[in-house]
Amino acid sequence: MTSLSAGKSRLFLISGMALYTEVVLIRWMSAEIRMFAYLKNFTLFACFLGLGLGMMRRHGRAEKLVAPLMAAIVLMLAFAPQLHLTRLFFPDVGVYQWGGNLRSPHLLPAARALPVLGAVLRHVPDTLVPWMLGVFALAVGAALFCLVLAIFYRMGMLVGECLEAAGPPLQAYTLNLAGSLAGTLAFTALVFFSLPPWAWILPVFAGLVYFSSQRARDVLILGVVLAVIAATEISSPVQWSPYYRITYVPTAERGYRLDVDHDFYQDLLNLGPSANASSVQAPRRYYDFPYAVLPPCGRVLIIGAGTGNDVAAALRAQCASVDAVEIDPAIAHLGRELHPEHPYDSSKVHLHIDDGRAFFHQAHASGQRFDVIVFGLVDSQTALSVMSSLRLEFFLYSRESFEEALSLLDPQHGLFVVGFSVGWKDWVAQRIYHTLELANHGAPLAVKTSEYLGTVTFVAGPGLNQAAAALAQMPEVHSIGPDLARVPARPVRDDWPFLYQNPRSFPFVYLGSLVLVLLAGAYLMRAAVSRAGVASRTRLDWTMFFMGSAFLLVETKNLSQLSLLFGATWVTNAVVFSSIFAMAIAANLIVQRWAPPRLSWLFVLLGAALLLSYFVPFSDLTRLSALARGLIGGGVTALPVLFSSLIFAKMFQQTSNAANALGSNILGGLFGGALEAFSIFFGIKAMALLAIAVYGAAAFSYRGEARMPSPESTVLDQVAG
């Protein structure tokens, strides 16, 4: 009894530790190595592949190397700038990354300015430099992928061993889920308090020491590493928000430059009457433009207020009231503390820490109207979640979002102004233009007010004619609308929100990398099965594999749709993932205590629930009250999770090899993550149809398998016992 209790405790701890370590590495790698900010799913794939293979292997000295491997990756992340890993970019013109792309005009001078690598690249022809950097980035990315895989392979072995020692399969799986939920909540707490990476990594190191058979050695290794990174971070001016690694440095004219995750984010500018330097003229023309074409202004709404440049411009224009919406509390706080014009101190300003779409819902519910709505230079430079290829800001630039903004304007003279740092990405300007044209039911204005950050400003709304008349009196402002109108571009929709998808290129490298990961996973799975031998009963459980694939598609679809309804915030992410774990635990308890319907009926109900989620217009739900959105949107997204969890629990209850079944399920998540890439072509809703097909494969596979243990395996279990 004591042994069983200890096994359960160890399973809970290692499950929580594995999930917690996964989210820590994904968050930290995306902040320190820029290409992983846009490709978080590759880090997730390495975690899935390692855990799945480890669970299938499960016997061996799992803890022997995990501490040194973890120490190695922690040091690499802590000193990524010094190792020249930070600026690595993914060499695919179909995947846009801020400051790093094969066609970026800034790439060549930046590469040759590197201390060590730059000395080599100075002797390389200009045409070859981007490709050499791309190959180097792929090689380093592959090495990091393998390192993460190796860490989680050994953690997976520990999870597999603990699953076998924790009693009946379904009870063990419930403990696994409970530990994973605890790991999720633990990291959420650290994010809430904006703690730095040394605090994130402390529970991981403690867990590694607890499970280690060489505690003295691992305490020494991990203790030294922890001391080094803690000393480095304590002496550094870095701040951590729920979304970013933030730094700032003073600039001319009493301003600051703000960087997030090592990339430029925004300037905190002094553009007031006292600032007369020629360097401020270009940004001043950009920020003052919305109020120059519509004087005077009353109520203003600013989406993506950041540190307050747009807010300061509205105050300089003597606007009566300013509602400023900013998603990141740390950036808003820095604006309040550091902005030279102190716009957030004004009694006219009402600051809202929220997602822009979520604020639209609130404004509609309260019947608010605005004279001017301004989209600041919103570019999150990071992905929405670890499972999705969506970016944090994508839903802001959809046709439905623009329609919501236009509906909040004063019907006589309101103006909707969208600013965007287009630079050399002309297809982004074309896409925004055509999307706004559809939402506005007419051609918008598109102008370049200055050369500041390569910005383009788009104008629409009831006051468009008045703005056009004012624009005719501004010879320094150049209209580019006719040029953008001539080039067709696929508009952004809530179901297809891929603003940066380059229509002139195909993401060959990205999709090819996914294929390579899948091929490597297939080879490693086969090797793990053959190494385990026949007596171990290790094999790929195709039913569980397909269940894992389809479930990840459902998770990704749900997260995207719920972010649309409640905002693409870290809170939404945390609530969605925690709810999924809680629902899976509830399904396990239901199966243990009651007799749910037959599997065939559950599969039918699951298919019907997924079809319902496909046909429900989530964009229309955004206009409902928060309660109605929660009941309808939450219910529609919860039903597939519930039925899928019940099916999985019934199947898992019958398995004779819990570690093998769960390992196969996690490996299936790798395949599901790769399938999610098809949303770039077919949209988010199509993931529901794809999930139906994969769940159908799981049902077909289940019918062809005997889920109850065979007499041979029962004998083997008795011998092993």
N, C-alpha and C positions, 0 to 999 in steps of 0.2 A: 504494500500500500504506500509506504514511504517512497519507494523507488518510482511508482507511478506518479505520485504527487510531485516529486522532483522533476520528472520528465515533462509534466505539464507546465511547470514553472519555467523550465528551460525553453520549451517550445514558445511560450508567450514572449519571453525575453528576446529570443533570437528572431522571431517574426517581427516584433516591433523594431528591433535593431536593423534588420535588413531593409524594411520599408523606410525607416528614418535615414539610414545611410544613403539610400537611393535618392531621396529628395534633396539631401544635403549636397551630394556630388553634382546632381543636375543643376541646382541653383548656383553653386560655386563655380562650376566649369563654365556656365553661360556668362558669368560676370567677368571671369579672368581671361577666357579664350573666346574672342568675339564670335567666331563662326558657330560656336555651340549655343550662342544666344538665339540664333535663328534655326538651329538644327538640334534642339533639345531631344528630339525623338531618337537620335542616334545614341545618346547617352542612355536613354531608357532601353533601347534595344540591347545594348551591352549588358545592362542589369538583368533584363529578362533572360537573355541567352545564358548568362552565367548562373543565375538562380535555377533555371530549368535543368541545365546540364548537371549542376551540383546535386540537385534533388534526385535525379535519376542515378547518379553515381553513388552518392551518399555514404559510402564506406571508405575510410582512409583517414589520414592525418589532416583533417580539414583546417585546423587552427594553426598549423605549423608555419605557414608563410603569409597568412593574411595580415598580420601586424606590420611586417616589413613592407609589404605591397601598399598598404594603406599609408604608411609613413612616406613612401616614395611619391604617391600621387598628391598628398597634402603639401609636400615641399614643392612639387612642380607647380601647383596652383598658387601657393603663397608667393613664389618667385617667378611667376609667368612673365612679367614684363622684362625682368633681367635675363630670362632664357629666350626672349624674343618669340614667345608663344602667343602673346596677346593679340597681335595684329594678323594672325593667320586668317585667311579668307577661303571660303569654299569655292573652288574654281568652276563655277557654273554660271553663265550669263543669265540663265533662267531663274536663278535664286538671288534676289537682290539683298545685299548687305551694306549697311551704312559704312562708307569709307573703304570698302574692299570689294572689288569686282574686276574681272578681266578687262572690262572696258572703261573703268574709272580713270579719269584724267589725272587724279591725284596719286594713283598707285605707283607709278614709276619713280617720281622724286622721293616718295616716302620709303620705298624699298631700298633705294640707293643711299638713303640717309642712315640705315641701320648700321650699328657699330661693326659687327663682324660679317654678317651675311652681305651687307651692302658693299663691303670691299671686294667681294667676289663678283657681285652683280654689276659693278662698274665696268667690268671687262666683257660683259655679255651684251649682244645687240638688243636694242630696245624692244624689238618684236618678240624676243624670247623670254624677256624678264617676267612678264605676267605668267607665262606657262611654267617657268621654273619655280616661281613662288607657289603656283597652284599644285604642282607635283609635290613640293616640299610640304605644303599644308596637308595634302592627302596622306602623305607618309606619317606625319606627326599625328594626324587624326586617327589613323589606323593603329598606331602604337598606343595612344591613349585609350582607344576602344578596347584593345587587347588587355590593357592594364585593368580597366574597370571590369571587364569580363572575368579576369583571373580572380579579382577580389570577390566578386559575387559568386563565382564558381565555388569557392571555399565556404562562403556563407550558405550557399544552397546545400552543400554537403551537411552542414550543421543542422539546417532546417529539416532535411530529409531524415537524418538520424533521430532528431527529436520527435518528428511525426510518428516514426515507428515505435517510439517509447512512450507515447502519450495516450495510449488506449485506442478504442474503436475509431475508425477513420473519420466519421462525421464529427465526433467530439473533438478530435485532434484538429480538424479543419476549422471548427468554431474557435478554438484557442488561437489558431494561426490568424484568423480574421480579427479577433479581439486585439492581438498584439499589433497587427498592422494598423488598426484604428488608433491604438495608443501612440504608435510612431507618428502617424499623421497629425494627431492633436499636439504632440510634443513639439514638432517642428513648427506648427502653426503658432504656438505660444512664443517660440523664439523669434519668429517673424514679427509678431505683434509688438514685441518689446524692442525691435530693431537692433538685436544683438549681432556682434561681428562673427566671422567664421571660426575664430578660436573657441567661442562659446558653442557654436554648432557642433564642432568636432569633438568636444569634450565627452559627451555621452557615448559617441562611437568608440573612442579610445577606452572608456571605462568598460564598455561591453566586450571589446576585444580582449582586454585583460581578464575579465571574468571567465570567458570561454577558453582562455589560453592554457596550454599544458606547460608553457615555458614563461611563467608570469614574471620572473625576475628580469629575463631578457627583454620581454615586451614592455614592461614598465619603464625600463631604462630607455629603450628606443622611442617609445611614444611620448614619454615624459620630456625628453630632449626636444623632440619635434614640436610638442605643444608649447614649451617655453620659448622656442625660437619664433614661432609664428605669433604668439601672444605679445612678445616684446616688439616684434616688427609692427603689429597692428596698433598697439597702444601708442607708439611714437608716430603713427601716421595720422593725417587729418581726414581719413576716410570715414564716411558715414554710410550706414546701410539702412535702406528703406524696405518696405515690403516688396519692392520691385527691382531696386537698383543698388549698385555700389556707386556712391556719390562722392565726388571731390570738387573743390572750387579753388580758384586762384585769383588774386586781384589783377585788374587790367587798368588801362588808362581811363581818364575821366571818372575816377572813383567808382568804377564798376567791377564786375566779377565775371569770370568764365566758369560755367558749370559743366562738368563732364559726368556722364553716367557710364559705368562699365567700360571705362577707359576711352570712350568716344565723346566728342563734343555734343552737348545737348542744347544749351542756350547761353546767351550772354545776359547778365543782369546790367541793363544799360541805363545810364543817366542821359535822358533825352529831353530834359526840362529846359526852361529858358536860359539857365546858367551854362548849359553845355553848348558851346559854339564851335568846337573843333570840327574840321572838315570830315573827320572820320565818323561822326554821328549823323551826317546828313542823309546817307543812304538808309540806315535803319529807321531814322525818324520819318522819312517819306513813306516807308512801308507801314509802320505802325499807325501813323496819323491818317492814312488814306481813307479808312471806312468813315471817318467823321468829316473829312473834307468834302465828300460827295453827298453828305446828307446833314447839313447843319440846320438847326440845332438838334441834338439828340436827347431823348428822355431816358427810357429804360434800356439797358444794354445787358446782353447775356454773352459771356465769353466761355467757350468750351476749350479746355486745354490751357488754362490760365498760367500754368507754370509758376515762375517766380514773380510774375506781375508786369511784364513789359506791356502787354495788351491792356491790362487794367490801368496802368499809368497813362497810356494814350487816351483812354476814355475819360479819365479825370482831367487831363489837359484840355480836352474838348468840352469841359463843363457839363458832362452828362449828369443827369439827375440821380441815377441809381445804376449800380453795376453788380450783377450776379456773376461771380467768378467760380467756375467749376474746374477743379483739379483732382486727378485721381490719386496722386501720390502725396501723402501728408508731409513727408520729409521735405520734398521740394517746395511745397507751399510754405512750410516753416522757414526754410532758408530764404525764401522771398520776403517773408515778413521781417526777418532779422537783417538781411544784407542788402536788399534792393536800395540803390541810392535815392530813389524818389519815394520810398516807403508807401507804395500804393495801398497795401493791405491795412494800413493804419487809418485810412479814411473812413468816416462814418457812413459814406455813400456805398461802401463796398461790402458785399455779403459773400463770404467765402464758403463754398460747399466742397467737401472732400467726397467725391463721387465720380462715377463713370458718366460720360456725357449723355449716352442714351438713357441711362437710369434717371438722370435729371429731367430729360424731356418728358418721361412718364409722369414725374411729379408735377411738372409745370402744366401739363395737360389736365391732370386731375384737379389742380387748384385754379384753372382758368386763367393763367398768366398770359400776358402779351408783352412783346418787346419791340422797340423801335429798330434795334440793330442786334443781330446775332452774329458773333464772330467766332470762327474756328481758328484758334491759334495754330502755330506750326507744330501740329500734332504728329509726332513720329516716335512711337514707343521704343523702337530699336530692339524689341524682344518678342518672343513668342507668347501666345495666350496661355498655353499650358504645355506640360511635358508630352502630351499625347497628340497635339494638334499642330498642323502646319500653318494655322492662323496666327496673325500678329495681334497684339493687344488692342490696337486702334482700328482694326479693319471694319468693324461694324459702324464706325462713325462715318465712313465715306460711302455707304451704300445708298441706293436710290431711296429706300424706305427711311433712312436716317435724314436725308436731305428733305424729304417730304414732311417729316415730323418737325424739323426746324422751320420750314417755310410756313407751316400751319400755326406756329407760335408767334408769327410776326403781326404787327399792326396792319390791318387789311388795306389801309390807304397809302402808307408811305414806308412800310417796313423794308429793311434791307438785310439780306443774308450774305455774309462775306466769308469766303473760305480762302485762307492763305496756306500755301504749301511750298516747301523747299524742294523744288523740282530738280534744279541743277541740270545735269545731262540726261536725266531720265524723262525724255520728252513724252514717252508713252503714258507715263503717270498723269501728266497734264492733260493729254488727250482723253484718258479714261475719266478723270474727274469732270472735264468739260461735258462729255456726252452723258455722264450720269446725272449731272446737275441740269442739263438740258431736258432730260426726261422728267425729272422731279418738278422742274419749274414750268413745264409745258411751253417751253420757248427757249430761244438761245440766250444764255447768260453772257455777261461781259467777262472777258479774260484779259488782264493787263499785267504789265511789268512796271511796277512803280519805281524800282531801283535794282541795282545788282546785288543787294543784300542777300546773301546765302542762296542765290539762284532762285529767289521766290517768284511765284506767280500768284496773283490774286484774282479770285472768281467772285462775281457779284450777281445776285438774283433777287427776286422778290417783287412785291407790289410797287416799290419805289424805284424800279429799274430805269424807267424813262427819265426820272429826275436825276438819277445818278449818271446816266449817259450824257445828259445835258451839261452837268457839272464837269464830267470828264473831258468834254470838248474844249473846256477852258484850261486844261492842264497839258501843255505841250510836252512836258517832261515825262509824262506817263504814256507808255506805248501799248496799244491794243494788239493782242495776238489771237483774239477769238477766231477770226476767219481762217487763220492758219491751222488752228486746232480742229475746227469744224470740218476741214477737208479730209482729215485722216480718220477713218472709222476705228472705233475701239469698243470692245465688249464692256458694257456698263457694269458697275459694281452693284450687286444685289445682296440682301441678307443671306440668301442661299448660296451665292457665289461671291464672297467678299474679298477676293484676292487682288487687291489694289496693285500690288507690285509685279504681278505675273506679266512677264515680258512677251507680248504677242509675236515678236520677231525671232524668238528663240525657243527651243525646246529643252527642258531640264534633263538632258541626257546624262550628265554626270551624277545628278541627284538620284535619278531613277536607277542608273547603273550601280550606284553605291548601295541602294536598297537591295538590288538583285544579288550583289556580291555578299552582303550580310546574310541574306537568306540562304545562299549556296554554302557559305561558311557554316551557318547554323545547321544545315542539313548534314554536312560532312561531320561536324563535331557530335551531332546526335547519333549518327551511325557509329562513330568511334566509341562513344560512351556506351552504347548498347553492346557492341562486340567486346569491349573491355570488361563489362560487368559479367558477361557469360550467361549461359542458359539457366544455370541454377539460381541466379539472382532474380529471375522473372522480370528483368528490366527490358522494356521495349517501349516504343512510342505508342501511347494510347491515343489513337486517332480521334476517338469521340471527344475526349477531354481537350485534345489539341484544337479541334474545330470550335468547341465551346469557348475556349479562351480567345480564339481569333474573333469570333462574332461578338463576344462580350466587350472587347476593347473597342470595336467599331461603335457599339451602342454607347459606351462611356464617352467616346469622343464626340459623337453626335449630340448626346445629352448636354455635355459641358458647353458646346457651342450654342445650342438653343437656349439653355438657361442663362448663359452670359448675355444673350440678346434680350432676355426678359428682365433680368435683374442687375445687369452691369457686368462688364468684363474685369472684375476686381479680384484681388487675392482672396477676399472673403467668400465670393461666389465659388472660387476654386476649392477652398477648404471645405465649405458646406457640401458641395457636390460629392467630393471624394469621401468625406466622412459619412454622408448619407448612404452611399453605395455600400461601404463596409457594414454600416448598421443594418441595412436591408438584407444583406447576405447573411449576417448573423441571425436576423429574425427568421429568414427562410430555413436555416439549419434547425432552429428551435422548433419551427412548425413541423418539419419533417420528422424530428425526433419524437414529438409528443402526439401528433395527430396523423391522420392518413389523408394527404392531399390527393387530388385527382390523379388518374393514370398519366404516365408520361406522354402518351399520344395526345391526350386532351390538353396537357400543359403546352406541348409544342404548337397545337392549333391556336391556343390562347396567346402564346408568344407571337406567332405570326400575325395574328389580328391586331395585337397591340403595336407592333412595329408598323403595320400598314396604317393604323390610326395616326401614329407619330409622323408618317410620311405626308398624310393628307391634311393634317391640322396646320393652318396658316399661322405660324408663330409670330410673324411680323405684325399681323392684325391683332394678336393678343397684347401687344405692347401698349395699346390704347386703353386697355382695361385697368381697373383698380389693382392695387398690389395684392389684395386678397383674391380677386378673380384670377390674376396671373398665376398666383401660387397654387390655387386649387386646380385650374385647368392645365396650365403648363407643367406644374409639378406632377399632377396626376398622369398626364400623357407620357412624360418621360420616366416616371417611376414604374409604370406597369411592365414594360419590357424587362427592367432590372429585376422586378419581383418574380415574374414567371421564369426568367432565365436562372435566377438563384434557386428557385424551387426545383427546377429540372436538375441543376448541377448537384444540389444537396441529395436528391434521391439517387442519382447515379453514384455519387461519392460514397453514400452509405453502403452501397453494394460492392465497392471495390475491395480487392484483396491486397492491394499494394498502394497505400495512400501516397507515399512519397513519389512513386512513379506517376500516378495519376495527376497529382498537383504539379509536378515538374512538367509533364506534357501540356497541362493547361497553361502554364506560364510561357512555355515555348510557343504555344499557339498565339499568345499575345504579341509575340514578335511578328508573326505572319499578319495578324490583324493590323498592327501598326504600319506595316508596309502597304496593306490594302488601303489604308486611310489616305495615302497619297493620291488616289484616284479622285478624291473630292476636288482637287485642283481642276480637273476636267469636267466633272459631272455635278458638282455642288454637294452641299452638306446633306440635304434630304436623301440623296441617293445612297448614303451610307446605311439607311434603314433597309433599302431593298437588297443591298449587298449583304447585310447582316442576316436577312431572311434566307438568302441563298446558302450562307455558311452554316447557319443553324440547321438548314435542311440537310447539309452534308453530315452534320453531327448526328441527326436523327437516323439517317441512312446507315451511318457507320455503327450506331448503337444496335440497330436491328440485326446487323451481321455479326455481332459479338455476343458472347456469353458473359454477362456481367458478374455472375456469381463465381466464387472461386472454384476451380476444378479440384478433384480429389488429389491430383499430383501436387498442386500448390498447397493444399491443406497439409499434406504430409511434410512438405518442405518447411511450412510454417512451424509445425510441431518440432521438427528436427532443429530448426533455428532457435526455437524457444528453449 
